Amino acid sequence: MNAWSGLGLDFYDAHYYPSCEKETNHDLAQQLASVPLLDKPLCIGELPWQDPAAPDYSLASALRICREAGLAGAAVWRWTQPEDAGSDRHIGSVDPVLLRAWAVPTLNSAWKV
């Protein structure tokens, strides 16, 4: 994140895929706790719906962690069904009915779905 500070950005965007983070030995909560104080809000622009290579991963848990860490928002990859030959077909696509359970009931929340 520090590499992007000072560029006049409106917010910072990071992606999290648990199977890509195995070498860090840190889960999402630990990584977010280690982020230094930023001058702009942080959003997670991609959280996978599922990650078969990380069986302990759960989208519900990842969203809870993001909310508890005070992030400005989080987005789920993917909204549409992947192509049969697509490289991300193992991730699948989000079920909007299940995701609505995470909608915050306030009108001015960054966490609205």
N, CA, C and O atoms as a printed pandas DataFrame, in Angstrom:
     atom_number atom_name residue_name chain_id  residue_number  x_coord  y_coord  z_coord
0              1         N          MET        A               1    0.819   -1.200    0.000
1              2        CA          MET        A               1    0.000    0.000    0.000
2              3         C          MET        A               1    0.860    1.261    0.000
3              4         O          MET        A               1    0.507    2.267   -0.614
4              5         N          ASN        A               2    1.982    1.192    0.689
5              6        CA          ASN        A               2    2.821    2.385    0.751
6              7         C          ASN        A               2    3.344    2.796   -0.622
7              8         O          ASN        A               2    3.607    3.976   -0.855
8              9         N          ALA        A               3    3.498    1.836   -1.532
9             10        CA          ALA        A               3    3.974    2.160   -2.879
10            11         C          ALA        A               3    3.000    3.055   -3.622
11            12         O          ALA        A               3    3.397    3.781   -4.533
12            13         N          TRP        A               4    1.732    3.014   -3.246
13            14        CA          TRP        A               4    0.717    3.790   -3.949
14            15         C          TRP        A               4    0.360    5.082   -3.233
15            16         O          TRP        A               4   -0.373    5.902   -3.787
16            17         N          SER        A               5    0.857    5.290   -2.015
17            18        CA          SER        A               5    0.519    6.523   -1.290
18            19         C          SER        A               5    1.169    7.717   -1.979
19            20         O          SER        A               5    2.199    7.578   -2.639
20            21         N          GLY        A               6    0.579    8.858   -1.828
21            22        CA          GLY        A               6    1.107   10.066   -2.433
22            23         C          GLY        A               6    0.734   10.264   -3.886
23            24         O          GLY        A               6    1.190   11.221   -4.512
24            25         N          LEU        A               7   -0.080    9.387   -4.435
25            26        CA          LEU        A               7   -0.473    9.504   -5.840
26            27         C          LEU        A               7   -1.805   10.224   -6.024
27            28         O          LEU        A               7   -2.251   10.417   -7.155
28            29         N          GLY        A               8   -2.439   10.620   -4.933
29            30        CA          GLY        A               8   -3.710   11.320   -5.036
30            31         C          GLY        A               8   -4.895   10.407   -5.288
31            32         O          GLY        A               8   -5.923   10.853   -5.797
32            33         N          LEU        A               9   -4.767    9.134   -4.938
33            34        CA          LEU        A               9   -5.871    8.192   -5.123
34            35         C          LEU        A               9   -7.006    8.500   -4.152
35            36         O          LEU        A               9   -6.782    9.083   -3.092
36            37         N          ASP        A              10   -8.226    8.105   -4.520
37            38        CA          ASP        A              10   -9.380    8.300   -3.647
38            39         C          ASP        A              10   -9.478    7.211   -2.590
39            40         O          ASP        A              10   -9.961    7.459   -1.485
40            41         N          PHE        A              11   -9.023    6.007   -2.921
41            42        CA          PHE        A              11   -9.034    4.882   -1.989
42            43         C          PHE        A              11   -8.030    3.843   -2.474
43            44         O          PHE        A              11   -7.566    3.896   -3.614
44            45         N          TYR        A              12   -7.705    2.910   -1.604
45            46        CA          TYR        A              12   -6.825    1.806   -1.959
46            47         C          TYR        A              12   -7.658    0.556   -2.189
47            48         O          TYR        A              12   -8.658    0.323   -1.509
48            49         N          ASP        A              13   -7.236   -0.232   -3.146
49            50        CA          ASP        A              13   -7.941   -1.452   -3.502
50            51         C          ASP        A              13   -6.953   -2.611   -3.456
51            52         O          ASP        A              13   -5.883   -2.549   -4.062
52            53         N          ALA        A              14   -7.312   -3.651   -2.745
53            54        CA          ALA        A              14   -6.490   -4.858   -2.687
54            55         C          ALA        A              14   -7.368   -6.053   -3.022
55            56         O          ALA        A              14   -8.590   -5.986   -2.899
56            57         N          HIS        A              15   -6.755   -7.127   -3.438
57            58        CA          HIS        A              15   -7.475   -8.377   -3.723
58            59         C          HIS        A              15   -6.975   -9.429   -2.757
59            60         O          HIS        A              15   -5.817   -9.402   -2.340
60            61         N          TYR        A              16   -7.852  -10.361   -2.398
61            62        CA          TYR        A              16   -7.462  -11.442   -1.500
62            63         C          TYR        A              16   -7.979  -12.767   -2.034
63            64         O          TYR        A              16   -9.184  -12.967   -2.183
64            65         N          TYR        A              17   -7.056  -13.659   -2.317
65            66        CA          TYR        A              17   -7.359  -15.029   -2.710
66            67         C          TYR        A              17   -6.550  -15.930   -1.788
67            68         O          TYR        A              17   -5.324  -15.958   -1.890
68            69         N          PRO        A              18   -7.200  -16.668   -0.891
69            70        CA          PRO        A              18   -6.465  -17.440    0.110
70            71         C          PRO        A              18   -5.436  -18.399   -0.466
71            72         O          PRO        A              18   -4.368  -18.572    0.121
72            73         N          SER        A              19   -5.726  -19.023   -1.590
73            74        CA          SER        A              19   -4.772  -19.975   -2.149
74            75         C          SER        A              19   -3.504  -19.277   -2.650
75            76         O          SER        A              19   -2.467  -19.922   -2.811
76            77         N          CYS        A              20   -3.576  -17.980   -2.895
77            78        CA          CYS        A              20   -2.386  -17.221   -3.324
78            79         C          CYS        A              20   -1.595  -16.694   -2.134
79            80         O          CYS        A              20   -0.508  -16.145   -2.313
80            81         N          GLU        A              21   -2.115  -16.848   -0.942
81            82        CA          GLU        A              21   -1.500  -16.281    0.249
82            83         C          GLU        A              21   -0.842  -17.323    1.136
83            84         O          GLU        A              21   -0.384  -16.992    2.230
84            85         N          LYS        A              22   -0.785  -18.559    0.701
85            86        CA          LYS        A              22   -0.273  -19.640    1.552
86            87         C          LYS        A              22    1.152  -19.399    2.020
87            88         O          LYS        A              22    1.496  -19.761    3.146
88            89         N          GLU        A              23    1.983  -18.802    1.191
89            90        CA          GLU        A              23    3.374  -18.578    1.560
90            91         C          GLU        A              23    3.537  -17.527    2.647
91            92         O          GLU        A              23    4.573  -17.488    3.312
92            93         N          THR        A              24    2.538  -16.677    2.842
93            94        CA          THR        A              24    2.659  -15.632    3.856
94            95         C          THR        A              24    2.447  -16.175    5.270
95            96         O          THR        A              24    2.876  -15.562    6.247
96            97         N          ASN        A              25    1.786  -17.320    5.372
97            98        CA          ASN        A              25    1.425  -17.889    6.679
98            99         C          ASN        A              25    0.573  -16.939    7.505
99           100         O          ASN        A              25    0.564  -17.014    8.734
100          101         N          HIS        A              26   -0.144  -16.042    6.828
101          102        CA          HIS        A              26   -1.037  -15.103    7.501
102          103         C          HIS        A              26   -2.399  -15.170    6.837
103          104         O          HIS        A              26   -2.500  -15.114    5.612
104          105         N          ASP        A              27   -3.434  -15.288    7.632
105          106        CA          ASP        A              27   -4.778  -15.281    7.067
106          107         C          ASP        A              27   -5.216  -13.837    6.819
107          108         O          ASP        A              27   -4.458  -12.899    7.069
108          109         N          LEU        A              28   -6.418  -13.672    6.337
109          110        CA          LEU        A              28   -6.921  -12.340    5.992
110          111         C          LEU        A              28   -6.914  -11.413    7.197
111          112         O          LEU        A              28   -6.480  -10.267    7.082
112          113         N          ALA        A              29   -7.377  -11.871    8.334
113          114        CA          ALA        A              29   -7.425  -11.026    9.531
114          115         C          ALA        A              29   -6.024  -10.563    9.923
115          116         O          ALA        A              29   -5.831   -9.393   10.253
116          117         N          GLN        A              30   -5.058  -11.457    9.890
117          118        CA          GLN        A              30   -3.689  -11.092   10.247
118          119         C          GLN        A              30   -3.110  -10.100    9.244
119          120         O          GLN        A              30   -2.411   -9.162    9.628
120          121         N          GLN        A              31   -3.396  -10.301    7.973
121          122        CA          GLN        A              31   -2.880   -9.372    6.973
122          123         C          GLN        A              31   -3.490   -7.988    7.131
123          124         O          GLN        A              31   -2.789   -6.982    7.030
124          125         N          LEU        A              32   -4.788   -7.935    7.377
125          126        CA          LEU        A              32   -5.424   -6.625    7.558
126          127         C          LEU        A              32   -4.917   -5.934    8.818
127          128         O          LEU        A              32   -4.752   -4.714    8.832
128          129         N          ALA        A              33   -4.668   -6.703    9.874
129          130        CA          ALA        A              33   -4.154   -6.123   11.115
130          131         C          ALA        A              33   -2.748   -5.555   10.929
131          132         O          ALA        A              33   -2.337   -4.664   11.671
132          133         N          SER        A              34   -2.016   -6.062    9.950
133          134        CA          SER        A              34   -0.643   -5.598    9.746
134          135         C          SER        A              34   -0.538   -4.419    8.779
135          136         O          SER        A              34    0.552   -3.881    8.585
136          137         N          VAL        A              35   -1.647   -4.013    8.173
137          138        CA          VAL        A              35   -1.621   -2.881    7.249
138          139         C          VAL        A              35   -1.362   -1.609    8.053
139          140         O          VAL        A              35   -2.061   -1.333    9.028
140          141         N          PRO        A              36   -0.365   -0.842    7.646
141          142        CA          PRO        A              36   -0.094    0.406    8.376
142          143         C          PRO        A              36   -1.238    1.401    8.185
143          144         O          PRO        A              36   -2.079    1.238    7.301
144          145         N          LEU        A              37   -1.255    2.417    9.016
145          146        CA          LEU        A              37   -2.259    3.466    8.904
146          147         C          LEU        A              37   -2.180    4.080    7.511
147          148         O          LEU        A              37   -1.114    4.510    7.071
148          149         N          LEU        A              38   -3.305    4.116    6.831
149          150        CA          LEU        A              38   -3.362    4.629    5.466
150          151         C          LEU        A              38   -3.997    6.013    5.441
151          152         O          LEU        A              38   -4.765    6.374    6.332
152          153         N          ASP        A              39   -3.668    6.771    4.417
153          154        CA          ASP        A              39   -4.234    8.112    4.280
154          155         C          ASP        A              39   -5.546    8.127    3.521
155          156         O          ASP        A              39   -6.173    9.177    3.381
156          157         N          LYS        A              40   -5.968    6.965    3.029
157          158        CA          LYS        A              40   -7.230    6.828    2.287
158          159         C          LYS        A              40   -7.910    5.535    2.729
159          160         O          LYS        A              40   -7.260    4.661    3.303
160          161         N          PRO        A              41   -9.208    5.403    2.470
161          162        CA          PRO        A              41   -9.916    4.162    2.811
162          163         C          PRO        A              41   -9.378    2.968    2.009
163          164         O          PRO        A              41   -8.846    3.129    0.911
164          165         N          LEU        A              42   -9.527    1.794    2.574
165          166        CA          LEU        A              42   -9.124    0.552    1.924
166          167         C          LEU        A              42  -10.356   -0.288    1.622
167          168         O          LEU        A              42  -11.216   -0.482    2.481
168          169         N          CYS        A              43  -10.429   -0.779    0.403
169          170        CA          CYS        A              43  -11.473   -1.711   -0.033
170          171         C          CYS        A              43  -10.802   -2.986   -0.512
171          172         O          CYS        A              43   -9.708   -2.945   -1.074
172          173         N          ILE        A              44  -11.450   -4.102   -0.292
173          174        CA          ILE        A              44  -11.008   -5.341   -0.914
174          175         C          ILE        A              44  -11.846   -5.473   -2.177
175          176         O          ILE        A              44  -13.058   -5.681   -2.109
176          177         N          GLY        A              45  -11.206   -5.353   -3.311
177          178        CA          GLY        A              45  -11.913   -5.341   -4.586
178          179         C          GLY        A              45  -12.283   -6.718   -5.092
179          180         O          GLY        A              45  -13.165   -6.854   -5.940
180          181         N          GLU        A              46  -11.616   -7.746   -4.578
181          182        CA          GLU        A              46  -11.949   -9.112   -4.982
182          183         C          GLU        A              46  -11.744  -10.060   -3.806
183          184         O          GLU        A              46  -10.642  -10.190   -3.273
184          185         N          LEU        A              47  -12.814  -10.706   -3.423
185          186        CA          LEU        A              47  -12.795  -11.849   -2.516
186          187         C          LEU        A              47  -13.448  -12.988   -3.290
187          188         O          LEU        A              47  -14.509  -12.787   -3.882
188          189         N          PRO        A              48  -12.856  -14.162   -3.305
189          190        CA          PRO        A              48  -13.483  -15.230   -4.076
190          191         C          PRO        A              48  -14.739  -15.750   -3.390
191          192         O          PRO        A              48  -14.833  -15.770   -2.162
192          193         N          TRP        A              49  -15.690  -16.165   -4.197
193          194        CA          TRP        A              49  -16.893  -16.810   -3.683
194          195         C          TRP        A              49  -16.503  -18.070   -2.933
195          196         O          TRP        A              49  -17.030  -18.356   -1.858
196          197         N          GLN        A              50  -15.574  -18.818   -3.510
197          198        CA          GLN        A              50  -15.039  -20.018   -2.870
198          199         C          GLN        A              50  -13.611  -20.190   -3.364
199          200         O          GLN        A              50  -13.231  -19.596   -4.373
200          201         N          ASP        A              51  -12.827  -20.983   -2.675
201          202        CA          ASP        A              51  -11.461  -21.265   -3.098
202          203         C          ASP        A              51  -11.180  -22.726   -2.771
203          204         O          ASP        A              51  -10.760  -23.042   -1.658
204          205         N          PRO        A              52  -11.407  -23.621   -3.733
205          206        CA          PRO        A              52  -11.233  -25.048   -3.476
206          207         C          PRO        A              52   -9.841  -25.419   -2.972
207          208         O          PRO        A              52   -9.680  -26.442   -2.306
208          209         N          ALA        A              53   -8.836  -24.603   -3.278
209          210        CA          ALA        A              53   -7.484  -24.882   -2.805
210          211         C          ALA        A              53   -7.289  -24.456   -1.350
211          212         O          ALA        A              53   -6.248  -24.738   -0.757
212          213         N          ALA        A              54   -8.273  -23.787   -0.778
213          214        CA          ALA        A              54   -8.224  -23.349    0.621
214          215         C          ALA        A              54   -9.543  -23.760    1.288
215          216         O          ALA        A              54  -10.432  -22.924    1.451
216          217         N          PRO        A              55   -9.681  -25.028    1.672
217          218        CA          PRO        A              55  -10.969  -25.534    2.162
218          219         C          PRO        A              55  -11.489  -24.837    3.429
219          220         O          PRO        A              55  -12.685  -24.907    3.714
220          221         N          ASP        A              56  -10.624  -24.176    4.186
221          222        CA          ASP        A              56  -11.079  -23.477    5.389
222          223         C          ASP        A              56  -11.630  -22.084    5.088
223          224         O          ASP        A              56  -12.189  -21.433    5.971
224          225         N          TYR        A              57  -11.477  -21.627    3.850
225          226        CA          TYR        A              57  -11.945  -20.298    3.479
226          227         C          TYR        A              57  -13.463  -20.279    3.389
227          228         O          TYR        A              57  -14.086  -21.223    2.905
228          229         N          SER        A              58  -14.041  -19.185    3.865
229          230        CA          SER        A              58  -15.475  -18.969    3.726
230          231         C          SER        A              58  -15.715  -17.498    3.414
231          232         O          SER        A              58  -15.152  -16.620    4.068
232          233         N          LEU        A              59  -16.541  -17.233    2.425
233          234        CA          LEU        A              59  -16.852  -15.857    2.070
234          235         C          LEU        A              59  -17.493  -15.134    3.249
235          236         O          LEU        A              59  -17.163  -13.978    3.517
236          237         N          ALA        A              60  -18.391  -15.789    3.946
237          238        CA          ALA        A              60  -19.054  -15.155    5.087
238          239         C          ALA        A              60  -18.028  -14.712    6.125
239          240         O          ALA        A              60  -18.121  -13.608    6.662
240          241         N          SER        A              61  -17.069  -15.557    6.400
241          242        CA          SER        A              61  -16.029  -15.206    7.359
242          243         C          SER        A              61  -15.168  -14.054    6.837
243          244         O          SER        A              61  -14.835  -13.140    7.591
244          245         N          ALA        A              62  -14.805  -14.091    5.552
245          246        CA          ALA        A              62  -13.988  -13.024    4.968
246          247         C          ALA        A              62  -14.711  -11.684    5.027
247          248         O          ALA        A              62  -14.093  -10.662    5.327
248          249         N          LEU        A              63  -16.008  -11.673    4.747
249          250        CA          LEU        A              63  -16.772  -10.429    4.828
250          251         C          LEU        A              63  -16.842   -9.918    6.269
251          252         O          LEU        A              63  -16.738   -8.716    6.515
252          253         N          ARG        A              64  -17.017  -10.829    7.202
253          254        CA          ARG        A              64  -17.041  -10.432    8.615
254          255         C          ARG        A              64  -15.701   -9.819    9.023
255          256         O          ARG        A              64  -15.669   -8.794    9.704
256          257         N          ILE        A              65  -14.612  -10.432    8.616
257          258        CA          ILE        A              65  -13.277   -9.928    8.930
258          259         C          ILE        A              65  -13.078   -8.533    8.333
259          260         O          ILE        A              65  -12.550   -7.644    9.000
260          261         N          CYS        A              66  -13.493   -8.343    7.099
261          262        CA          CYS        A              66  -13.369   -7.031    6.460
262          263         C          CYS        A              66  -14.187   -5.979    7.208
263          264         O          CYS        A              66  -13.716   -4.864    7.433
264          265         N          ARG        A              67  -15.378   -6.328    7.582
265          266        CA          ARG        A              67  -16.242   -5.402    8.321
266          267         C          ARG        A              67  -15.612   -5.054    9.663
267          268         O          ARG        A              67  -15.550   -3.883   10.037
268          269         N          GLU        A              68  -15.145   -6.064   10.386
269          270        CA          GLU        A              68  -14.542   -5.833   11.705
270          271         C          GLU        A              68  -13.243   -5.035   11.615
271          272         O          GLU        A              68  -12.883   -4.332   12.559
272          273         N          ALA        A              69  -12.542   -5.136   10.498
273          274        CA          ALA        A              69  -11.300   -4.393   10.306
274          275         C          ALA        A              69  -11.559   -2.935    9.919
275          276         O          ALA        A              69  -10.626   -2.137    9.832
276          277         N          GLY        A              70  -12.825   -2.593    9.688
277          278        CA          GLY        A              70  -13.178   -1.218    9.365
278          279         C          GLY        A              70  -12.925   -0.831    7.919
279          280         O          GLY        A              70  -12.777    0.352    7.612
280          281         N          LEU        A              71  -12.873   -1.806    7.029
281          282        CA          LEU        A              71  -12.661   -1.491    5.622
282          283         C          LEU        A              71  -13.845   -0.714    5.060
283          284         O          LEU        A              71  -14.963   -0.798    5.568
284          285         N          ALA        A              72  -13.579    0.031    4.020
285          286        CA          ALA        A              72  -14.627    0.834    3.388
286          287         C          ALA        A              72  -15.579   -0.024    2.569
287          288         O          ALA        A              72  -16.677    0.423    2.237
288          289         N          GLY        A              73  -15.181   -1.246    2.236
289          290        CA          GLY        A              73  -16.044   -2.133    1.477
290          291         C          GLY        A              73  -15.297   -3.371    1.018
291          292         O          GLY        A              73  -14.079   -3.471    1.166
292          293         N          ALA        A              74  -16.032   -4.295    0.470
293          294        CA          ALA        A              74  -15.461   -5.524   -0.082
294          295         C          ALA        A              74  -16.367   -5.993   -1.205
295          296         O          ALA        A              74  -17.589   -5.854   -1.136
296          297         N          ALA        A              75  -15.755   -6.550   -2.239
297          298        CA          ALA        A              75  -16.508   -7.042   -3.391
298          299         C          ALA        A              75  -16.170   -8.507   -3.618
299          300         O          ALA        A              75  -15.075   -8.969   -3.298
300          301         N          VAL        A              76  -17.121   -9.214   -4.170
301          302        CA          VAL        A              76  -16.968  -10.651   -4.382
302          303         C          VAL        A              76  -16.698  -10.930   -5.851
303          304         O          VAL        A              76  -17.332  -10.337   -6.723
304          305         N          TRP        A              77  -15.768  -11.821   -6.130
305          306        CA          TRP        A              77  -15.490  -12.282   -7.487
306          307         C          TRP        A              77  -16.113  -13.652   -7.631
307          308         O          TRP        A              77  -15.724  -14.551   -6.884
308          309         N          ARG        A              78  -16.950  -13.857   -8.440
309          310        CA          ARG        A              78  -17.520  -13.215   -9.581
310          311         C          ARG        A              78  -19.028  -13.102   -9.439
311          312         O          ARG        A              78  -19.674  -13.831   -8.687
312          313         N          TRP        A              79  -19.558  -12.144  -10.205
313          314        CA          TRP        A              79  -21.004  -11.937  -10.207
314          315         C          TRP        A              79  -21.684  -12.762  -11.281
315          316         O          TRP        A              79  -22.866  -13.086  -11.165
316          317         N          THR        A              80  -20.960  -13.098  -12.308
317          318        CA          THR        A              80  -21.531  -13.875  -13.405
318          319         C          THR        A              80  -20.863  -15.240  -13.462
319          320         O          THR        A              80  -19.745  -15.422  -12.981
320          321         N          GLN        A              81  -21.558  -16.182  -14.050
321          322        CA          GLN        A              81  -21.017  -17.538  -14.180
322          323         C          GLN        A              81  -19.780  -17.502  -15.069
323          324         O          GLN        A              81  -19.832  -16.921  -16.153
324          325         N          PRO        A              82  -18.667  -18.104  -14.647
325          326        CA          PRO        A              82  -17.472  -18.114  -15.494
326          327         C          PRO        A              82  -17.670  -18.979  -16.733
327          328         O          PRO        A              82  -18.513  -19.875  -16.761
328          329         N          GLU        A              83  -16.882  -18.689  -17.738
329          330        CA          GLU        A              83  -16.923  -19.495  -18.953
330          331         C          GLU        A              83  -16.422  -20.897  -18.633
331          332         O          GLU        A              83  -15.591  -21.074  -17.743
332          333         N          ASP        A              84  -16.923  -21.887  -19.355
333          334        CA          ASP        A              84  -16.522  -23.274  -19.119
334          335         C          ASP        A              84  -15.018  -23.468  -19.211
335          336         O          ASP        A              84  -14.452  -24.266  -18.464
336          337         N          ALA        A              85  -14.368  -22.759  -20.105
337          338        CA          ALA        A              85  -12.920  -22.893  -20.281
338          339         C          ALA        A              85  -12.146  -21.809  -19.537
339          340         O          ALA        A              85  -10.927  -21.708  -19.679
340          341         N          GLY        A              86  -12.851  -20.998  -18.744
341          342        CA          GLY        A              86  -12.194  -19.900  -18.035
342          343         C          GLY        A              86  -11.255  -20.375  -16.932
343          344         O          GLY        A              86  -11.480  -21.414  -16.312
344          345         N          SER        A              87  -10.212  -19.607  -16.700
345          346        CA          SER        A              87   -9.228  -19.979  -15.689
346          347         C          SER        A              87   -9.758  -19.847  -14.265
347          348         O          SER        A              87   -9.156  -20.367  -13.325
348          349         N          ASP        A              88  -10.870  -19.161  -14.106
349          350        CA          ASP        A              88  -11.416  -18.979  -12.761
350          351         C          ASP        A              88  -12.722  -19.750  -12.533
351          352         O          ASP        A              88  -13.472  -19.435  -11.609
352          353         N          ARG        A              89  -12.988  -20.728  -13.346
353          354        CA          ARG        A              89  -14.261  -21.455  -13.201
354          355         C          ARG        A              89  -14.335  -22.215  -11.875
355          356         O          ARG        A              89  -15.431  -22.495  -11.391
356          357         N          HIS        A              90  -13.186  -22.553  -11.278
357          358        CA          HIS        A              90  -13.177  -23.242   -9.988
358          359         C          HIS        A              90  -13.710  -22.361   -8.857
359          360         O          HIS        A              90  -14.125  -22.867   -7.814
360          361         N          ILE        A              91  -13.697  -21.044   -9.069
361          362        CA          ILE        A              91  -14.204  -20.109   -8.057
362          363         C          ILE        A              91  -15.723  -20.065   -8.079
363          364         O          ILE        A              91  -16.354  -19.850   -7.044
364          365         N          GLY        A              92  -16.311  -20.264   -9.242
365          366        CA          GLY        A              92  -17.761  -20.204   -9.354
366          367         C          GLY        A              92  -18.254  -18.775   -9.347
367          368         O          GLY        A              92  -17.482  -17.848   -9.591
368          369         N          SER        A              93  -19.529  -18.588   -9.071
369          370        CA          SER        A              93  -20.092  -17.241   -8.994
370          371         C          SER        A              93  -20.962  -17.136   -7.750
371          372         O          SER        A              93  -21.504  -18.125   -7.257
372          373         N          VAL        A              94  -21.077  -15.927   -7.268
373          374        CA          VAL        A              94  -21.779  -15.664   -6.021
374          375         C          VAL        A              94  -23.277  -15.943   -6.154
375          376         O          VAL        A              94  -23.871  -15.729   -7.211
376          377         N          ASP        A              95  -23.857  -16.412   -5.092
377          378        CA          ASP        A              95  -25.301  -16.603   -5.020
378          379         C          ASP        A              95  -25.878  -15.345   -4.376
379          380         O          ASP        A              95  -25.690  -15.144   -3.176
380          381         N          PRO        A              96  -26.575  -14.489   -5.128
381          382        CA          PRO        A              96  -27.067  -13.225   -4.581
382          383         C          PRO        A              96  -27.966  -13.397   -3.364
383          384         O          PRO        A              96  -27.968  -12.540   -2.480
384          385         N          VAL        A              97  -28.717  -14.466   -3.299
385          386        CA          VAL        A              97  -29.601  -14.693   -2.149
386          387         C          VAL        A              97  -28.778  -14.830   -0.868
387          388         O          VAL        A              97  -29.121  -14.254    0.164
388          389         N          LEU        A              98  -27.709  -15.585   -0.943
389          390        CA          LEU        A              98  -26.853  -15.754    0.233
390          391         C          LEU        A              98  -26.116  -14.466    0.570
391          392         O          LEU        A              98  -25.930  -14.152    1.746
392          393         N          LEU        A              99  -25.698  -13.725   -0.433
393          394        CA          LEU        A              99  -24.957  -12.493   -0.186
394          395         C          LEU        A              99  -25.835  -11.420    0.444
395          396         O          LEU        A              99  -25.341  -10.602    1.219
396          397         N          ARG        A             100  -27.123  -11.409    0.127
397          398        CA          ARG        A             100  -28.023  -10.399    0.707
398          399         C          ARG        A             100  -28.094  -10.495    2.226
399          400         O          ARG        A             100  -28.433   -9.514    2.890
400          401         N          ALA        A             101  -27.784  -11.643    2.778
401          402        CA          ALA        A             101  -27.777  -11.792    4.229
402          403         C          ALA        A             101  -26.740  -10.882    4.877
403          404         O          ALA        A             101  -26.804  -10.623    6.078
404          405         N          TRP        A             102  -25.786  -10.397    4.086
405          406        CA          TRP        A             102  -24.735   -9.528    4.609
406          407         C          TRP        A             102  -25.037   -8.064    4.394
407          408         O          TRP        A             102  -24.219   -7.220    4.760
408          409         N          ALA        A             103  -26.165   -7.729    3.823
409          410        CA          ALA        A             103  -26.512   -6.333    3.604
410          411         C          ALA        A             103  -26.751   -5.659    4.947
411          412         O          ALA        A             103  -27.458   -6.186    5.805
412          413         N          VAL        A             104  -26.162   -4.507    5.111
413          414        CA          VAL        A             104  -26.354   -3.731    6.336
414          415         C          VAL        A             104  -27.670   -2.980    6.196
415          416         O          VAL        A             104  -27.926   -2.385    5.149
416          417         N          PRO        A             105  -28.507   -2.994    7.221
417          418        CA          PRO        A             105  -29.841   -2.397    7.089
418          419         C          PRO        A             105  -29.876   -0.874    7.075
419          420         O          PRO        A             105  -30.966   -0.308    6.982
420          421         N          THR        A             106  -28.744   -0.182    7.164
421          422        CA          THR        A             106  -28.763    1.274    7.121
422          423         C          THR        A             106  -28.658    1.766    5.690
423          424         O          THR        A             106  -28.069    1.097    4.842
424          425         N          LEU        A             107  -29.222    2.924    5.418
425          426        CA          LEU        A             107  -29.233    3.446    4.062
426          427         C          LEU        A             107  -27.902    4.060    3.642
427          428         O          LEU        A             107  -27.613    4.130    2.448
428          429         N          ASN        A             108  -27.091    4.502    4.589
429          430        CA          ASN        A             108  -25.874    5.211    4.223
430          431         C          ASN        A             108  -24.623    4.363    4.448
431          432         O          ASN        A             108  -23.537    4.916    4.618
432          433         N          SER        A             109  -24.744    3.084    4.453
433          434        CA          SER        A             109  -23.611    2.222    4.729
434          435         C          SER        A             109  -22.860    1.857    3.463
435          436         O          SER        A             109  -23.467    1.617    2.420
436          437         N          ALA        A             110  -21.532    1.817    3.556
437          438        CA          ALA        A             110  -20.700    1.366    2.447
438          439         C          ALA        A             110  -20.837   -0.149    2.257
439          440         O          ALA        A             110  -20.351   -0.690    1.264
440          441         N          TRP        A             111  -21.483   -0.826    3.185
441          442        CA          TRP        A             111  -21.599   -2.281    3.123
442          443         C          TRP        A             111  -22.917   -2.741    2.526
443          444         O          TRP        A             111  -23.241   -3.926    2.602
444          445         N          LYS        A             112  -23.686   -1.832    1.933
445          446        CA          LYS        A             112  -24.946   -2.250    1.299
446          447         C          LYS        A             112  -24.658   -3.142    0.103
447          448         O          LYS        A             112  -23.669   -2.936   -0.600
448          449         N          VAL        A             113  -25.490   -4.107   -0.131
449          450        CA          VAL        A             113  -25.344   -5.011   -1.274
450          451         C          VAL        A             113  -26.285   -4.561   -2.363
451          452         O          VAL        A             113  -26.336   -5.177   -3.428
